[in-house]
Amino acid sequence: MNLQKEKSTIRLFYDALDAPGADISAVMGRFCSDDLAWHGFHPFDEMHGPESVARRFWKPLRNSLTRMQRRVDIFFASENHLEAGGVWVCSMGHLVGLFDQPWLGIRPTGKMVFLRYSAFHRVKDGKIVETAMYFDIPHLMVQVGLRPFPEQTAAELVQPGPMTHDGLLYEPQPASEGIKTLDLIEAMVRDLGQWGCGLPLEEELARTWHDDMLWWGPTGIGSTYTIERYAKQHSGPFRACFADRSKTKHVCRIAEGHYGGFFGWPNFTARPTGGFMGMPATDKAGEFRVIDVYRRAGDKLAENWIFIDLLHFWKQQGVDILKRTTGWSETEV
C-alpha cells in the first residue's frame, strides 16, 4: 500500500504548525477535518474540532515554550490492522523550547526543556480526522526541579531516539519488513499483555525481546536496560502491584519497516493492590492510556518507547498530581 500521501500530509502539517509566528488556528483548520477527534493526556483528555485543539493545547504550549522546535526521532505509517481501520502516521520525539511562560502551573525557568511526545494521526482524503497525542508532562516537571512522584524503580533520563539512527521512514519500506514487525508485536502482546503466559517472567520476555533490550519508560517509572533489569526494575514490580488486569484493547496497531506501535483509549484497566510508584492500595480499577513504539532488530524487539498517562491514572485514584505539585486547577484549560 502506498502511504506517501499520508506521510506527506503529516510532514507538511508539522512544518506549518512549527513555523515561527504560525497562525495555529489557521494551520489546524487547513490540515484537520472539522470533526477532528483528538485524544491527549490529562488534563487535556478528549477534544473535538481543530479550533478547540489550537486554543486549549497548541497556543498555550507555544506561548510557554518559545522558539519551539520539533525533534522527530521516529516516523512511519501503515494501515491499521485492527477493526477501527484507516491509515495512520506515527511520529515520536521531543518538542524543545525555552521555558519562558508558565504552563499548567509549572513555573518557567527561561532554560531549555524537552517535552517528549508520540502522536498517531489518522489521515483520510488528505485531512487529519483523528489524533492520539501523548506527552510526558511529569518529565518536563522534573527538568525544572519539581518532584511529582516518589523515587522511580528505573532511571530518569532525557530519552534518545533509536540506537540505529534509522527511525525516519520518509521513503517507502518493503511490505514484508512491516509484516514481520507487526507479527512480532502481536506475539509480544499475546505473551505479555495478559500476564498469563505461565512461564517465569524473564523467559516470557526472551520469547520476543533481545537480551539487551532498551526500555524507555515514562517519568514516574523510568528507563531500564536488559531483560534482567527490565524484569526487576519495572515489569516484575508492576505486575506485583496490580490485580484484575483487563484484556488489552488497542484502537490502532501498525508497523512499517523495522518500526511499529500501538495506542489505546485506554489500553487496559487494572486494580492497584499497593506499592505502585510508592503509593498505597486503593483497590479501585484505573485506566492506563498508553502509546508504545518499537524497533525490531532481526527476529526480536530491541527498543521500546512508552508513554503512560500517569496523571490520569492517579487522578482516578483520588490523587491530583498537578494540583498537588503546582497548585494548578483544571478550570484553567
Secondary structure, DSSP 8 states (H G I E B T S, - for coil): ---HHHHHHHHHHHHHHHSTT--HHHHHHHHEEEEEEEEESTTT-EEESHHHHIIIIIHHHHHHEEEEEEEEEEEEEEE--STT--EEEEEEEEEEEEE-S-BTTB---SSEEEEEEEEEEEEETTEEEEEEEEE-HHHHHHHTT---SS--SSB-------TTS--B--S---HHHHHHHHHHHHHHHHHHTTS-S-S-HHHHHHHHEEEEEEEE--TTT-BEESHHHHIIIIIHHHHHTEE-------SEEEEETTEEEEE-TTSEEEEE-S-GGG-------EEE-EEEEEEEETTEEEEEEEEE-HHHHHHHTT--HHHHHH---GGG-
